[in-house]
């Protein structure tokens, strides 16, 4: 019998080693999350801006405003809907949010034996700007020349990024080290993201030459003034853009128009008000800017799938109205 003389190239061997390193680190990350998130739900940690999530089964869709953050799944799978787009990520990749975006998140793969386990680190905008400046990405012509990037992207979760993620998790065991080491590890995580293949997407947010910074200002204005009538010309003046340019680049970043964005903010806030404060649909609709109760009810049903009363009854029967499994929160 002729012996098998098939050889593995050095490059293939390196790829295999890299994959093994990634798998090992993901397993370690899962173990750390299980330790510090022993029950289903959202778990704030002693590390600033670090939140852990665990759920033992698939979850219904949860509507929220996702704020800038890195989300890493150690186990399970999730989908996030932005406008008409669907982003699916699991332990082989990560999700980065670069702008405040109204989204729908749903855990789609989890079980009691293999629960959904996730790590979210909220970004410090000042730290992103500082790191981009140090890397000369804030005024880089290459960054500025790229098309306006969507405010959310999925990247490959490799061992190089997972190393500082794990070091951040290990700080939970030595809380006395958190004040000194957490900011350093956070900087390293940002460095790995900014120098990755998709790093320019994150750098665009603070680019002095780009349009994403102006879109960030438009988003901030809408979040502060969602209950007010929206006039595109006024918003364009606020962020020093023409109306047509604002509309084009806003949609490029958020996958929706400013009016659609405002509508999602209004409906999410109305839902929160009814759930948290027990007010009726007509009052909630009026508070968020709707003049017509019938229009509010119609648009609410279109977004959430049911009229307000039926939707709230269902929500209150689930986890006391809290969908804690989602790794995005509604934060105004």
C-alpha positions in Angstrom: 0.0 0.0 0.0 1.3 3.4 -1.0 1.7 5.6 2.1 -0.3 8.8 2.3 2.1 11.6 1.4 -0.4 14.5 1.5 1.4 17.5 3.2 -0.2 20.4 4.9 1.3 23.8 3.8 2.8 26.1 6.4 0.0 28.6 5.7 -2.7 25.9 6.2 -1.0 24.8 9.5 -1.0 28.5 10.6 -4.7 28.8 9.7 -5.5 25.6 11.7 -3.6 26.9 14.7 -5.4 30.2 14.5 -8.8 28.4 14.4 -7.9 26.3 17.4 -6.8 29.4 19.3 -10.1 31.1 18.5 -12.1 28.1 19.6 -10.2 27.7 22.9 -10.7 31.4 23.7 -14.4 31.3 22.9 -14.8 28.3 25.2 -13.0 30.2 28.0 -15.1 33.3 27.4 -18.3 31.1 27.6 -17.1 29.7 30.9 -16.4 33.2 32.3 -19.8 34.5 31.3 -21.6 31.5 32.8 -19.7 32.1 36.0 -20.7 35.8 36.3 -24.1 35.5 34.6 -25.4 32.4 36.5 -29.1 33.0 35.7 -31.0 34.2 32.6 -31.1 37.9 32.1 -28.9 41.0 31.8 -26.0 41.3 34.2 -24.3 44.6 34.9 -20.7 44.1 36.0 -18.2 46.1 38.1 -16.2 46.9 34.9 -17.6 50.2 33.6 -19.7 49.8 30.4 -19.5 46.0 30.4 -22.7 44.0 30.5 -23.2 40.2 30.2 -26.3 38.3 28.9 -27.6 34.8 29.3 -30.8 33.1 28.1 -31.7 29.4 28.0 -33.9 29.5 24.9 -34.9 31.4 21.8 -36.6 34.7 22.5 -39.3 36.8 20.8 -38.2 40.0 19.1 -37.2 42.9 21.3 -37.3 46.5 20.1 -34.6 48.9 21.3 -32.2 51.7 20.5 -28.8 50.1 20.2 -26.0 52.5 21.3 -22.4 52.3 20.1 -20.9 49.0 21.4 -19.0 45.8 20.7 -21.1 42.7 21.1 -19.4 39.3 21.2 -21.4 36.0 21.5 -19.5 33.1 23.2 -22.4 30.7 22.6 -25.7 30.8 20.7 -26.9 33.0 17.8 -28.8 36.2 17.5 -30.3 38.3 14.7 -30.7 42.1 14.6 -33.0 43.9 12.2 -32.1 47.4 11.1 -34.5 48.9 8.6 -35.1 46.2 6.1 -31.7 44.5 6.8 -30.9 41.4 8.8 -27.6 40.9 10.7 -27.0 37.4 12.1 -24.0 36.7 14.3 -22.8 34.0 16.6 -19.5 32.8 18.1 -17.7 33.0 14.8 -18.2 36.8 14.5 -19.0 39.9 16.4 -21.3 42.9 16.0 -20.2 46.5 16.2 -22.7 49.4 16.5 -21.2 52.8 15.7 -24.3 55.0 15.9 -27.5 55.1 18.0 -29.9 52.9 15.9 -33.5 51.7 16.5 -33.3 48.0 16.0 -35.1 44.7 16.6 -33.0 42.0 18.3 -33.9 38.4 18.8 -32.0 35.4 20.2 -32.6 32.6 17.7 -30.4 29.8 19.0 -30.1 28.9 22.7 -31.1 26.0 25.0 -30.8 25.0 28.6 -27.8 22.8 27.7 -26.1 25.5 25.6 -27.5 28.9 26.7 -27.0 32.1 24.7 -24.0 33.8 26.3 -22.9 37.3 25.2 -20.5 40.1 26.2 -21.2 43.8 25.4 -18.8 46.6 25.9 -20.3 50.0 25.4 -18.0 52.5 23.6 -16.7 55.7 25.1 -16.9 58.2 22.1 -14.0 60.2 23.5 -11.8 57.1 23.6 -12.7 56.2 20.0 -11.8 59.7 18.9 -8.5 59.7 20.8 -7.5 56.3 19.5 -8.4 57.3 15.9 -6.3 60.4 16.3 -3.3 58.4 17.5 -3.7 56.1 14.5 -4.2 59.2 12.3 -7.5 57.8 11.1 -9.6 60.8 12.0 -8.2 62.8 9.1 -7.0 60.0 6.9 -7.8 60.5 3.2 -8.4 56.8 2.8 -11.1 56.8 5.6 -12.7 60.0 4.1 -12.7 58.5 0.6 -14.7 55.4 1.7 -18.5 55.5 1.1 -20.6 56.4 4.0 -20.8 53.3 6.2 -23.8 51.7 7.7 -23.9 52.3 11.5 -23.7 48.6 12.2 -21.4 45.8 10.9 -20.4 42.2 11.6 -16.8 41.2 11.7 -14.8 38.0 12.2 -14.1 37.1 15.8 -10.4 36.0 15.8 -8.2 35.2 18.8 -6.4 38.5 18.5 -9.6 40.4 19.5 -10.7 37.7 21.9 -7.4 38.0 24.0 -8.2 41.5 25.4 -11.9 40.6 25.7 -10.9 37.7 27.9 -8.6 39.9 29.9 -11.5 42.3 30.5 -13.6 39.4 31.8 -10.8 38.2 34.1 -10.9 41.6 35.9 -14.2 40.5 37.4 -12.1 38.1 39.6 -9.8 40.9 40.7 -12.0 44.0 41.1 -9.2 46.0 42.7 -7.5 46.0 39.3 -10.5 47.4 37.4 -9.8 51.2 37.9 -6.3 50.9 36.4 -6.5 48.0 33.9 -10.0 48.3 32.5 -9.3 51.6 30.6 -6.1 50.1 29.2 -7.8 46.9 28.0 -10.7 48.9 26.6 -8.1 50.9 24.5 -6.6 47.6 23.3 -10.0 46.3 22.2 -10.6 49.6 20.3 -7.2 49.3 18.7 -7.9 45.8 17.5 -11.2 46.9 16.0 -9.8 50.1 14.4 -6.9 48.2 12.8 -9.2 45.3 11.6 -10.4 45.0 8.0 -13.6 47.0 8.9 -11.9 49.5 11.2 -12.5 52.4 8.8 -16.3 51.9 9.5 -15.7 52.8 13.2 -13.2 55.5 12.4 -15.7 57.3 10.1 -17.7 58.3 13.2 -15.0 60.6 14.4 -13.4 61.5 11.0 -12.9 65.2 10.7 -13.3 64.9 6.9 -16.3 62.5 6.8 -20.1 62.9 6.9 -20.8 60.3 9.6 -20.0 62.8 12.3 -22.7 65.1 11.0 -25.2 62.2 10.8 -24.3 61.4 14.4 -25.3 65.0 15.2 -28.6 64.5 13.3 -29.3 61.3 15.2 -28.6 63.1 18.5 -31.0 65.9 17.5 -33.7 63.4 16.6 -33.3 61.6 19.9 -33.6 64.8 21.9 -36.5 66.1 19.8 -38.4 63.0 18.6 -41.8 64.4 19.8 -41.5 67.6 17.7 -42.6 67.9 14.1 -39.8 67.0 11.8 -38.8 69.4 9.1 -35.9 68.1 7.0 -34.7 71.6 6.0 -34.4 72.6 9.7 -32.6 69.4 10.6 -30.2 69.9 7.6 -29.4 73.4 8.8 -28.7 72.1 12.3 -26.0 69.7 11.0 -24.7 72.0 8.2 -25.8 69.8 5.3 -28.1 70.2 2.4 -31.5 68.5 2.7 -30.7 66.1 -0.2 -27.2 65.3 1.3 -28.7 64.7 4.7 -31.4 62.4 3.4 -28.8 60.4 1.3 -26.2 59.9 4.0 -28.7 59.5 6.8 -30.2 56.5 5.0 -26.7 55.2 4.2 -25.9 55.1 7.9 -29.2 54.0 9.4 -30.9 52.1 6.6 -33.9 54.4 6.9 -35.0 58.0 6.3 -35.0 60.6 9.1 -38.8 60.4 9.2 -38.7 56.6 9.6 -36.1 56.9 12.2 -38.2 59.4 14.2 -41.2 57.2 13.9 -39.3 54.2 15.4 -38.1 56.4 18.3 -41.6 57.7 18.9 -43.2 54.2 18.9 -40.5 52.7 21.1 -40.8 55.5 23.7 -44.6 55.3 23.7 -44.4 51.6 24.3 -42.0 52.2 27.2 -44.2 54.9 28.7 -47.3 52.6 28.6 -45.4 49.7 30.1 -43.5 51.6 32.8 -46.1 54.2 33.8 -49.3 52.5 33.0 -50.7 55.3 30.8 -53.2 54.7 28.1 -52.4 54.5 24.4 -54.0 57.9 23.5 -51.9 59.7 26.2 -48.7 57.9 25.2 -49.2 58.7 21.5 -49.8 62.3 22.3 -46.7 62.6 24.5 -44.5 61.3 21.7 -45.9 63.6 19.1 -48.9 61.9 17.5 -51.9 64.1 17.0 -54.2 61.3 15.8 -54.9 58.4 18.1 -56.0 56.2 15.2 -52.7 57.0 13.3 -50.7 56.1 16.4 -52.6 52.8 16.9 -52.2 51.9 13.2 -48.4 52.6 13.1 -48.0 50.9 16.5 -49.7 47.7 15.2 -47.6 47.8 12.0 -44.3 48.0 14.0 -45.1 45.7 16.9 -47.5 43.3 15.3 -50.5 44.0 17.6 -52.6 47.0 18.8 -51.2 48.7 22.0 -53.6 47.0 24.5 -53.0 43.5 23.2 -49.2 44.1 22.9 -48.9 45.4 26.5 -50.9 42.5 27.9 -48.5 40.0 26.2 -45.4 41.9 27.4 -46.6 42.1 31.0 -47.0 38.3 31.0 -43.4 37.9 29.9 -40.7 38.5 32.5 -42.7 41.3 34.1 -42.5 43.2 30.8 -38.7 43.0 30.6 -37.1 41.1 27.7 -33.8 40.8 29.5 -32.2 38.4 27.1 -31.6 41.0 24.4 -28.1 42.4 24.4 -29.4 45.8 23.4 -31.3 48.0 25.8 -33.8 50.8 25.3 -32.0 53.9 26.6 -33.2 57.4 26.1 
